[in-house]
């Protein structure tokens, strides 16, 4: 195994993590920003107001995209296992 191939595998793993986590983090960011603007305009500083909408939004994204994320990760892992004999 060469250093270039190892770097390529690590890069592929990092890219896979980014592909899988970006939809969840972007929804959490948008919902957090909306709640923060709402709290700033109404002067409501309730801690549960920030947690609950993010929880519901993240759960919804995982419910909608969980199958796609699982299939994407499954394909990546299958490709890794196919590469084992060549190493």
N, CA, C and O atoms as CSV, one atom per row, in Angstrom:
chain,resi,resn,atom,element,x,y,z
A,1,UNK,N,N,0.845,-1.178,0.000
A,1,UNK,CA,C,0.000,0.000,0.000
A,1,UNK,C,C,0.888,1.238,0.000
A,1,UNK,O,O,1.818,1.360,0.798
A,2,UNK,N,N,0.585,2.135,-0.898
A,2,UNK,CA,C,1.377,3.349,-1.001
A,2,UNK,C,C,0.748,4.459,-0.171
A,2,UNK,O,O,-0.415,4.388,0.225
A,3,UNK,N,N,1.541,5.470,0.074
A,3,UNK,CA,C,1.055,6.629,0.836
A,3,UNK,C,C,-0.057,7.341,0.060
A,3,UNK,O,O,-1.027,7.812,0.654
A,4,UNK,N,N,0.083,7.416,-1.246
A,4,UNK,CA,C,-0.939,8.070,-2.072
A,4,UNK,C,C,-2.282,7.371,-1.978
A,4,UNK,O,O,-3.325,8.021,-1.910
A,5,UNK,N,N,-2.255,6.046,-1.973
A,5,UNK,CA,C,-3.504,5.291,-1.867
A,5,UNK,C,C,-4.131,5.469,-0.480
A,5,UNK,O,O,-5.350,5.577,-0.350
A,6,UNK,N,N,-3.289,5.499,0.548
A,6,UNK,CA,C,-3.791,5.718,1.906
A,6,UNK,C,C,-4.408,7.102,2.048
A,6,UNK,O,O,-5.465,7.261,2.659
A,7,UNK,N,N,-3.749,8.090,1.488
A,7,UNK,CA,C,-4.293,9.454,1.520
A,7,UNK,C,C,-5.612,9.519,0.761
A,7,UNK,O,O,-6.546,10.200,1.185
A,8,UNK,N,N,-5.687,8.809,-0.358
A,8,UNK,CA,C,-6.921,8.778,-1.138
A,8,UNK,C,C,-8.064,8.142,-0.347
A,8,UNK,O,O,-9.195,8.627,-0.387
A,9,UNK,N,N,-7.771,7.063,0.367
A,9,UNK,CA,C,-8.798,6.424,1.203
A,9,UNK,C,C,-9.263,7.350,2.325
A,9,UNK,O,O,-10.457,7.447,2.606
A,10,UNK,N,N,-8.321,8.021,2.957
A,10,UNK,CA,C,-8.686,8.943,4.034
A,10,UNK,C,C,-9.493,10.115,3.501
A,10,UNK,O,O,-10.453,10.551,4.136
A,11,UNK,N,N,-9.110,10.623,2.345
A,11,UNK,CA,C,-9.855,11.723,1.726
A,11,UNK,C,C,-11.276,11.281,1.380
A,11,UNK,O,O,-12.229,12.033,1.584
A,12,UNK,N,N,-11.417,10.072,0.862
A,12,UNK,CA,C,-12.747,9.557,0.549
A,12,UNK,C,C,-13.608,9.411,1.796
A,12,UNK,O,O,-14.806,9.692,1.764
A,13,UNK,N,N,-12.999,8.973,2.895
A,13,UNK,CA,C,-13.742,8.856,4.146
A,13,UNK,C,C,-14.198,10.199,4.677
A,13,UNK,O,O,-15.325,10.336,5.153
A,14,UNK,N,N,-13.322,11.191,4.597
A,14,UNK,CA,C,-13.689,12.538,5.064
A,14,UNK,C,C,-14.778,13.130,4.183
A,14,UNK,O,O,-15.708,13.760,4.687
A,15,UNK,N,N,-14.673,12.933,2.871
A,15,UNK,CA,C,-15.713,13.425,1.967
A,15,UNK,C,C,-17.050,12.755,2.261
A,15,UNK,O,O,-18.097,13.400,2.210
A,16,UNK,N,N,-17.014,11.463,2.567
A,16,UNK,CA,C,-18.241,10.733,2.889
A,16,UNK,C,C,-18.901,11.300,4.142
A,16,UNK,O,O,-20.120,11.470,4.184
A,17,UNK,N,N,-18.105,11.588,5.148
A,17,UNK,CA,C,-18.646,12.181,6.375
A,17,UNK,C,C,-19.291,13.519,6.080
A,17,UNK,O,O,-20.381,13.806,6.575
A,18,UNK,N,N,-18.629,14.344,5.279
A,18,UNK,CA,C,-19.197,15.650,4.939
A,18,UNK,C,C,-20.495,15.514,4.158
A,18,UNK,O,O,-21.452,16.246,4.412
A,19,UNK,N,N,-20.535,14.589,3.215
A,19,UNK,CA,C,-21.755,14.386,2.419
A,19,UNK,C,C,-22.913,13.967,3.311
A,19,UNK,O,O,-24.045,14.404,3.104
A,20,UNK,N,N,-22.641,13.126,4.296
A,20,UNK,CA,C,-23.713,12.620,5.144
A,20,UNK,C,C,-24.153,13.624,6.211
A,20,UNK,O,O,-25.312,13.603,6.625
A,21,UNK,N,N,-23.265,14.492,6.659
A,21,UNK,CA,C,-23.593,15.363,7.783
A,21,UNK,C,C,-24.085,16.751,7.343
A,21,UNK,O,O,-24.742,17.440,8.123
A,22,UNK,N,N,-23.780,17.168,6.111
A,22,UNK,CA,C,-24.159,18.515,5.672
A,22,UNK,C,C,-25.667,18.765,5.716
A,22,UNK,O,O,-26.067,19.830,6.186
A,23,UNK,N,N,-26.531,17.853,5.256
A,23,UNK,CA,C,-27.967,18.158,5.332
A,23,UNK,C,C,-28.461,18.351,6.770
A,23,UNK,O,O,-29.273,19.237,7.033
A,24,UNK,N,N,-27.979,17.537,7.685
A,24,UNK,CA,C,-28.421,17.631,9.074
A,24,UNK,C,C,-27.921,18.924,9.708
A,24,UNK,O,O,-28.683,19.632,10.366
A,25,UNK,N,N,-26.647,19.231,9.511
A,25,UNK,CA,C,-26.096,20.444,10.111
A,25,UNK,C,C,-26.674,21.710,9.501
A,25,UNK,O,O,-26.869,22.700,10.207
A,26,UNK,N,N,-26.950,21.696,8.199
A,26,UNK,CA,C,-27.509,22.898,7.585
A,26,UNK,C,C,-28.921,23.175,8.092
A,26,UNK,O,O,-29.282,24.330,8.320
A,27,UNK,N,N,-29.717,22.129,8.269
A,27,UNK,CA,C,-31.065,22.328,8.823
A,27,UNK,C,C,-30.975,22.825,10.261
A,27,UNK,O,O,-31.725,23.722,10.648
A,28,UNK,N,N,-30.077,22.261,11.053
A,28,UNK,CA,C,-29.910,22.716,12.437
A,28,UNK,C,C,-29.455,24.170,12.473
A,28,UNK,O,O,-29.895,24.938,13.328
A,29,UNK,N,N,-28.579,24.549,11.549
A,29,UNK,CA,C,-28.104,25.934,11.492
A,29,UNK,C,C,-29.230,26.897,11.143
A,29,UNK,O,O,-29.376,27.942,11.777
A,30,UNK,N,N,-30.023,26.549,10.140
A,30,UNK,CA,C,-31.116,27.427,9.711
A,30,UNK,C,C,-32.171,27.547,10.811
A,30,UNK,O,O,-32.637,28.648,11.106
A,31,UNK,N,N,-32.543,26.434,11.411
A,31,UNK,CA,C,-33.546,26.478,12.482
A,31,UNK,C,C,-33.007,27.264,13.684
A,31,UNK,O,O,-33.736,28.047,14.293
A,32,UNK,N,N,-31.750,27.058,14.017
A,32,UNK,CA,C,-31.151,27.816,15.127
A,32,UNK,C,C,-31.126,29.305,14.848
A,32,UNK,O,O,-31.377,30.115,15.741
A,33,UNK,N,N,-30.823,29.672,13.600
A,33,UNK,CA,C,-30.809,31.088,13.241
A,33,UNK,C,C,-32.202,31.698,13.314
A,33,UNK,O,O,-32.366,32.821,13.791
A,34,UNK,N,N,-33.198,30.966,12.845
A,34,UNK,CA,C,-34.584,31.463,12.898
A,34,UNK,C,C,-35.028,31.625,14.345
A,34,UNK,O,O,-35.645,32.633,14.692
A,35,UNK,N,N,-34.724,30.653,15.190
A,35,UNK,CA,C,-35.111,30.742,16.604
A,35,UNK,C,C,-34.373,31.881,17.282
A,35,UNK,O,O,-34.958,32.583,18.107
A,36,UNK,N,N,-33.093,32.086,16.955
A,36,UNK,CA,C,-32.325,33.177,17.559
A,36,UNK,C,C,-32.894,34.531,17.160
A,36,UNK,O,O,-32.981,35.435,17.991
A,37,UNK,N,N,-33.280,34.678,15.905
A,37,UNK,CA,C,-33.893,35.937,15.468
A,37,UNK,C,C,-35.223,36.147,16.167
A,37,UNK,O,O,-35.537,37.260,16.589
A,38,UNK,N,N,-36.012,35.076,16.292
A,38,UNK,CA,C,-37.292,35.173,17.002
A,38,UNK,C,C,-37.082,35.574,18.465
A,38,UNK,O,O,-37.803,36.420,18.994
A,39,UNK,N,N,-36.088,34.961,19.110
A,39,UNK,CA,C,-35.820,35.291,20.510
A,39,UNK,C,C,-35.320,36.721,20.659
A,39,UNK,O,O,-35.669,37.399,21.625
A,40,UNK,N,N,-34.513,37.185,19.722
A,40,UNK,CA,C,-33.997,38.547,19.810
A,40,UNK,C,C,-35.093,39.584,19.597
A,40,UNK,O,O,-35.078,40.642,20.227
A,41,UNK,N,N,-36.034,39.292,18.724
A,41,UNK,CA,C,-37.091,40.269,18.463
A,41,UNK,C,C,-38.153,40.290,19.550
A,41,UNK,O,O,-38.769,41.326,19.799
A,42,UNK,N,N,-38.373,39.152,20.197
A,42,UNK,CA,C,-39.427,39.103,21.223
A,42,UNK,C,C,-38.880,39.150,22.643
A,42,UNK,O,O,-39.659,39.189,23.595
A,43,UNK,N,N,-37.575,39.148,22.808
A,43,UNK,CA,C,-36.919,39.160,24.126
A,43,UNK,C,C,-37.308,37.958,24.985
A,43,UNK,O,O,-37.291,38.048,26.212
A,44,UNK,N,N,-37.651,36.855,24.367
A,44,UNK,CA,C,-37.920,35.604,25.081
A,44,UNK,C,C,-36.615,34.823,25.134
A,44,UNK,O,O,-36.038,34.515,24.091
A,45,UNK,N,N,-36.148,34.502,26.322
A,45,UNK,CA,C,-34.877,33.792,26.481
A,45,UNK,C,C,-35.104,32.425,27.123
A,45,UNK,O,O,-34.437,32.074,28.097
A,46,UNK,N,N,-36.019,31.677,26.592
A,46,UNK,CA,C,-36.315,30.347,27.100
A,46,UNK,C,C,-35.347,29.342,26.488
A,46,UNK,O,O,-35.188,29.298,25.268
A,47,UNK,N,N,-34.696,28.531,27.327
A,47,UNK,CA,C,-33.703,27.575,26.844
A,47,UNK,C,C,-34.331,26.454,26.012
A,47,UNK,O,O,-33.737,26.005,25.031
A,48,UNK,N,N,-35.508,26.006,26.392
A,48,UNK,CA,C,-36.135,24.914,25.642
A,48,UNK,C,C,-36.598,25.363,24.265
A,48,UNK,O,O,-36.800,24.530,23.381
A,49,UNK,N,N,-36.765,26.652,24.070
A,49,UNK,CA,C,-37.187,27.169,22.774
A,49,UNK,C,C,-36.102,26.951,21.720
A,49,UNK,O,O,-36.410,26.831,20.534
A,50,UNK,N,N,-34.853,26.899,22.133
A,50,UNK,CA,C,-33.790,26.650,21.166
A,50,UNK,C,C,-33.599,25.157,20.912
A,50,UNK,O,O,-33.235,24.763,19.804
A,51,UNK,N,N,-33.838,24.331,21.910
A,51,UNK,CA,C,-33.570,22.903,21.787
A,51,UNK,C,C,-34.660,22.171,21.017
A,51,UNK,O,O,-34.358,21.403,20.104
A,52,UNK,N,N,-35.895,22.390,21.363
A,52,UNK,CA,C,-36.991,21.595,20.815
A,52,UNK,C,C,-37.157,21.746,19.298
A,52,UNK,O,O,-37.287,20.730,18.615
A,53,UNK,N,N,-37.160,22.957,18.738
A,53,UNK,CA,C,-37.298,23.055,17.271
A,53,UNK,C,C,-36.133,22.396,16.527
A,53,UNK,O,O,-36.337,21.770,15.486
A,54,UNK,N,N,-34.915,22.535,17.056
A,54,UNK,CA,C,-33.779,21.878,16.412
A,54,UNK,C,C,-33.927,20.366,16.461
A,54,UNK,O,O,-33.638,19.675,15.484
A,55,UNK,N,N,-34.375,19.858,17.589
A,55,UNK,CA,C,-34.567,18.414,17.747
A,55,UNK,C,C,-35.580,17.892,16.741
A,55,UNK,O,O,-35.348,16.870,16.096
A,56,UNK,N,N,-36.695,18.584,16.605
A,56,UNK,CA,C,-37.737,18.170,15.669
A,56,UNK,C,C,-37.237,18.268,14.223
A,56,UNK,O,O,-37.499,17.375,13.417
A,57,UNK,N,N,-36.523,19.342,13.895
A,57,UNK,CA,C,-36.033,19.522,12.531
A,57,UNK,C,C,-34.991,18.456,12.178
A,57,UNK,O,O,-35.034,17.892,11.085
A,58,UNK,N,N,-34.066,18.179,13.081
A,58,UNK,CA,C,-33.045,17.166,12.825
A,58,UNK,C,C,-33.687,15.789,12.706
A,58,UNK,O,O,-33.308,15.002,11.838
A,59,UNK,N,N,-34.642,15.496,13.558
A,59,UNK,CA,C,-35.344,14.215,13.475
A,59,UNK,C,C,-36.070,14.086,12.137
A,59,UNK,O,O,-36.073,13.018,11.525
A,60,UNK,N,N,-36.685,15.178,11.691
A,60,UNK,CA,C,-37.381,15.157,10.401
A,60,UNK,C,C,-36.427,14.933,9.234
A,60,UNK,O,O,-36.736,14.174,8.315
A,61,UNK,N,N,-35.275,15.584,9.266
A,61,UNK,CA,C,-34.291,15.399,8.193
A,61,UNK,C,C,-33.779,13.971,8.193
A,61,UNK,O,O,-33.633,13.366,7.131
A,62,UNK,N,N,-33.507,13.427,9.365
A,62,UNK,CA,C,-33.033,12.046,9.437
A,62,UNK,C,C,-34.116,11.064,8.983
A,62,UNK,O,O,-33.810,10.034,8.382
A,63,UNK,N,N,-35.370,11.381,9.269
A,63,UNK,CA,C,-36.457,10.513,8.815
A,63,UNK,C,C,-36.598,10.563,7.293
A,63,UNK,O,O,-36.882,9.546,6.660
A,64,UNK,N,N,-36.401,11.744,6.708
A,64,UNK,CA,C,-36.531,11.885,5.258
A,64,UNK,C,C,-35.309,11.362,4.501
A,64,UNK,O,O,-35.448,10.707,3.468
A,65,UNK,N,N,-34.125,11.649,5.013
A,65,UNK,CA,C,-32.905,11.324,4.284
A,65,UNK,C,C,-32.146,10.126,4.845
A,65,UNK,O,O,-31.091,9.765,4.323
A,66,UNK,N,N,-32.665,9.510,5.893
A,66,UNK,CA,C,-31.951,8.399,6.518
A,66,UNK,C,C,-31.714,7.238,5.579
A,66,UNK,O,O,-30.640,6.637,5.607
A,67,UNK,N,N,-32.688,6.907,4.746
A,67,UNK,CA,C,-32.526,5.815,3.801
A,67,UNK,C,C,-31.454,6.116,2.771
A,67,UNK,O,O,-30.633,5.258,2.448
A,68,UNK,N,N,-31.464,7.344,2.255
A,68,UNK,CA,C,-30.446,7.739,1.298
A,68,UNK,C,C,-29.061,7.726,1.935
A,68,UNK,O,O,-28.095,7.267,1.327
A,69,UNK,N,N,-28.971,8.236,3.170
A,69,UNK,CA,C,-27.683,8.266,3.860
A,69,UNK,C,C,-27.167,6.850,4.112
A,69,UNK,O,O,-25.977,6.579,3.950
A,70,UNK,N,N,-28.059,5.960,4.505
A,70,UNK,CA,C,-27.645,4.588,4.760
A,70,UNK,C,C,-27.162,3.918,3.470
A,70,UNK,O,O,-26.134,3.240,3.474
A,71,UNK,N,N,-27.889,4.101,2.379
A,71,UNK,CA,C,-27.482,3.510,1.103
A,71,UNK,C,C,-26.160,4.091,0.606
A,71,UNK,O,O,-25.336,3.368,0.046
A,72,UNK,N,N,-25.957,5.373,0.805
A,72,UNK,CA,C,-24.711,6.011,0.401
A,72,UNK,C,C,-23.542,5.458,1.209
A,72,UNK,O,O,-22.492,5.139,0.650
A,73,UNK,N,N,-23.723,5.344,2.514
A,73,UNK,CA,C,-22.672,4.795,3.367
A,73,UNK,C,C,-22.445,3.318,3.067
A,73,UNK,O,O,-21.309,2.846,3.104
A,74,UNK,N,N,-23.504,2.594,2.776
A,74,UNK,CA,C,-23.379,1.176,2.433
A,74,UNK,C,C,-22.548,1.006,1.166
A,74,UNK,O,O,-21.694,0.121,1.102
A,75,UNK,N,N,-22.782,1.829,0.175
A,75,UNK,CA,C,-21.998,1.768,-1.054
A,75,UNK,C,C,-20.527,2.059,-0.816
A,75,UNK,O,O,-19.655,1.426,-1.411
A,76,UNK,N,N,-20.256,3.026,0.062
A,76,UNK,CA,C,-18.865,3.359,0.387
A,76,UNK,C,C,-18.176,2.191,1.081
A,76,UNK,O,O,-17.036,1.860,0.754
A,77,UNK,N,N,-18.852,1.571,2.026
A,77,UNK,CA,C,-18.264,0.447,2.764
A,77,UNK,C,C,-18.080,-0.763,1.848
A,77,UNK,O,O,-17.074,-1.466,1.951
A,78,UNK,N,N,-19.029,-1.010,0.964
A,78,UNK,CA,C,-18.884,-2.127,0.021
A,78,UNK,C,C,-17.669,-1.907,-0.877
A,78,UNK,O,O,-16.920,-2.844,-1.153
A,79,UNK,N,N,-17.474,-0.666,-1.331
A,79,UNK,CA,C,-16.291,-0.366,-2.147
A,79,UNK,C,C,-15.008,-0.569,-1.350
A,79,UNK,O,O,-14.011,-1.046,-1.894
A,80,UNK,N,N,-15.021,-0.216,-0.078
A,80,UNK,CA,C,-13.836,-0.441,0.757
A,80,UNK,C,C,-13.534,-1.930,0.869
A,80,UNK,O,O,-12.378,-2.340,0.754
A,81,UNK,N,N,-14.559,-2.738,1.092
A,81,UNK,CA,C,-14.342,-4.182,1.212
A,81,UNK,C,C,-13.898,-4.802,-0.121
A,81,UNK,O,O,-13.143,-5.774,-0.133
A,82,UNK,N,N,-14.369,-4.239,-1.238
A,82,UNK,CA,C,-13.925,-4.734,-2.552
A,82,UNK,C,C,-12.461,-4.413,-2.800
A,82,UNK,O,O,-11.788,-5.128,-3.542
A,83,UNK,N,N,-11.963,-3.352,-2.190
A,83,UNK,CA,C,-10.579,-2.945,-2.379
A,83,UNK,C,C,-9.599,-3.770,-1.547
A,83,UNK,O,O,-8.396,-3.723,-1.802
A,84,UNK,N,N,-10.082,-4.523,-0.562
A,84,UNK,CA,C,-9.192,-5.269,0.341
A,84,UNK,C,C,-8.293,-6.253,-0.403
A,84,UNK,O,O,-7.099,-6.294,-0.107
A,85,UNK,N,N,-8.799,-7.059,-1.361
A,85,UNK,CA,C,-7.885,-7.998,-2.039
A,85,UNK,C,C,-6.770,-7.298,-2.823
A,85,UNK,O,O,-5.692,-7.865,-3.000
A,86,UNK,N,N,-7.019,-6.082,-3.288
A,86,UNK,CA,C,-6.005,-5.356,-4.058
A,86,UNK,C,C,-4.932,-4.745,-3.190
A,86,UNK,O,O,-3.873,-4.359,-3.685
A,87,UNK,N,N,-5.194,-4.653,-1.902
A,87,UNK,CA,C,-4.195,-4.057,-1.018
A,87,UNK,C,C,-3.131,-5.076,-0.689
A,87,UNK,O,O,-2.192,-4.772,0.047
